[in-house]
């Protein structure tokens, strides 16, 4: 259990935030295609809707619907800078647990592949609470997290595996300097490749819904798509 | 950072967030820039009812921009008889979408914490003792 105790803010600083800051531009160049369910969620919003993209990364979802207004936020300054290019939207640097927005103000929110980077159960529930709290009554949030159950992915995790993992991100060395890349190491890695590890909590079936409930949200729809669990949540009416 | 953003921002501290004094954040030593953007009349028309007009008035005054009218324009004032955008709508576009804070600070009126804006991006990360 000792390992679990030192998880928290400082752990995430080292194993999540610093990594994204370093891999930002390479990461961004691989993230350009919106996932269908998220695209549909954004496109179905009435024109003039105002919402948040919490942990917006390179802002690929800011490009989906130009007749809504999104304030994107990310913990990584380098990613926020890339995301800020998407008009008419806005991007700030902020932490999901300390969002600079008025509570109960927004029509919708999305938080895609973010909550799984929080390293304790309490912090994950707090993160979802932060998302749900930003919504007006009847406002909807779409949350995506990585699934433990992804036997068909190249990572091959399944139900028996541990849920707290370090996932490598390999930043390839410059191709120009290494024309013989395919010969070296079977083309998989190279001496100038750099590997970064990011912390993830892989969600089990049903766990995201549980966290939404614990965060005073109600789940109005949920499912599994390509190695991810997703849920659409509303604030619980009081 | 375009001025419209400030309509949707407040202090990141939990103790401030719900207080009236934290909104809007107050620009300090702000360098403004005009960032040209294509006008989308429907977008502006849709944003108008979302604006906290008193807050926008405070902001324009603090930034030394021309004063806004006492009351927000009505939807009818944004388009003329033929449906063309009026000067009122064009002015709102210029103010909300094109007028941007390039650098400076945003100050919370409740706790007085200052958030830095650099290269058009505001940073709301709190030092750990303030979380």
Interface residues (C-beta under 8 A of the other chain):
Chain A: X9 X47 X48 X50 X66 X67 X69 X71 X73 X75 X77 X80 X81 X84 X87 X88 X90 X91 X92 X93 X94 X95 X97 X98 X99 X100 X101 X102 X103 X105 X106
Chain B: X1 X2 X4 X5 X8 X9 X10 X11 X12 X13 X14 X17 X18 X23 X37 X40 X42 X43 X45 X46 X47 X50 X97 X115 X119 X120 X121 X122 X123 X124 X125 X126 X128 X131
